[in-house]
Amino acid sequence: MFRNRKLGSICYFVTDIARTETFYRDVLGLDIDNMGDDGDGHGWLMAKTANGIELIFFQQESRPGNSPIIVFEIAEGGIDDVVAGLAEKGATIVTPVSHAPGGWSAEIADPDGHQISMYQSEEQPRSLKK
């Protein structure tokens, strides 16, 4: 299911969004886009790497093991179908398909509990089944 999927982003949970922006911009030299408020009073950040993979930073409790999360892009749509197919194969659904900034996301867990996320733009259909 993920063999032909593009790795689209890596998400980090950080405790201080302003400190994170300063570090990645001023120390690492990345171009950082401040994406504004995500609805809970905290902004979020995005930086694109040279190979097109986005680094995304959300302010929330951060502890070892819950960050970073790799995110596979579901570019053609059908995130509901992908998640249903993974569940049929025995994957543990951590977060069902839910709204995310600019689209939809869902998370599954591998056998050790590491989260694997998928994201689809809201411009694509959530299901491709007719």
C-alpha positions in Angstrom: 0.0 0.0 0.0 2.8 2.4 0.7 5.3 1.1 -1.9 4.6 3.8 -4.4 3.8 6.6 -1.9 5.9 9.7 -1.7 7.2 10.7 1.7 5.7 14.2 2.0 6.6 15.5 5.4 8.0 14.9 8.8 6.1 16.3 11.7 7.6 17.5 15.0 5.8 18.3 18.2 7.5 21.2 19.9 7.0 23.0 23.2 7.8 26.5 22.0 6.9 27.4 18.5 8.7 30.8 18.5 12.0 29.2 19.8 11.7 26.5 17.1 11.2 29.1 14.4 14.2 31.0 15.5 16.4 27.9 15.7 15.5 26.4 12.3 15.6 29.8 10.6 18.6 31.4 12.2 20.8 28.4 13.2 20.0 25.9 10.4 19.3 28.5 7.8 16.0 27.0 6.5 13.3 29.2 5.0 10.4 28.9 7.5 6.8 29.7 6.7 4.7 30.6 9.7 1.4 29.1 8.8 -0.6 30.9 11.5 -3.1 29.6 14.0 -4.3 26.0 13.6 -7.5 26.6 15.6 -6.2 26.0 19.2 -4.4 29.3 19.6 -1.0 28.0 18.5 0.6 28.7 15.2 2.4 26.1 13.1 5.5 26.2 11.0 6.6 24.6 7.7 10.0 24.4 6.1 10.7 22.7 2.7 13.9 20.8 2.3 15.9 20.7 -1.0 14.4 17.3 -1.9 10.8 18.6 -1.3 10.1 16.9 2.0 8.4 19.3 4.4 9.3 19.7 8.0 6.2 20.7 9.9 6.2 21.9 13.5 3.1 21.9 15.8 3.1 23.3 19.3 1.9 20.6 21.7 3.4 18.4 24.5 6.6 17.0 23.2 8.3 14.0 24.7 10.7 11.4 23.4 8.8 8.8 21.3 5.9 11.0 20.1 7.8 13.0 17.6 8.9 13.1 14.8 6.2 11.4 12.7 6.7 10.5 9.1 3.8 11.4 6.8 3.1 9.7 3.5 1.3 11.8 0.9 -2.0 10.4 -0.6 -1.7 12.6 -3.7 -4.5 11.0 -5.7 -7.1 11.0 -2.9 -8.9 8.1 -1.4 -7.6 8.4 2.2 -10.7 6.7 3.5 -10.1 3.7 1.2 -6.4 3.5 2.2 -7.2 3.5 5.9 -10.0 0.9 5.5 -7.6 -1.3 3.5 -4.9 -1.0 6.2 -7.4 -1.9 8.9 -8.5 -5.0 7.0 -4.8 -6.1 6.9 -4.6 -5.7 10.7 -3.1 -2.3 11.1 -3.9 -0.5 14.4 -5.7 2.8 13.6 -4.4 5.4 16.1 -6.3 8.4 14.6 -9.1 7.8 12.1 -9.4 10.1 9.1 -9.9 13.6 10.5 -9.5 17.2 9.4 -6.0 18.6 9.3 -4.7 21.9 8.0 -5.6 22.0 4.3 -6.8 18.5 4.1 -7.3 15.1 5.9 -5.0 12.9 7.9 -4.9 9.6 9.7 -2.4 7.7 11.8 -1.7 4.0 12.2 0.8 2.3 14.5 3.5 -0.2 13.6 4.0 -3.3 15.8 6.3 -1.3 18.2 3.8 1.6 18.5 5.6 4.0 16.2 3.1 6.2 14.4 2.9 6.4 10.6 0.8 9.2 9.3 -0.9 9.8 5.9 -2.1 13.1 4.6 -4.4 14.1 1.7 -5.2 17.5 0.4 -8.8 18.6 0.8 -8.8 19.1 -3.0 -8.9 15.4 -3.6 -11.8 13.0 -2.9 -11.7 11.2 0.4 -12.9 8.0 -1.3 -12.3 6.7 -4.8 -14.8 3.9 -4.6 -17.9 4.4 -6.7 
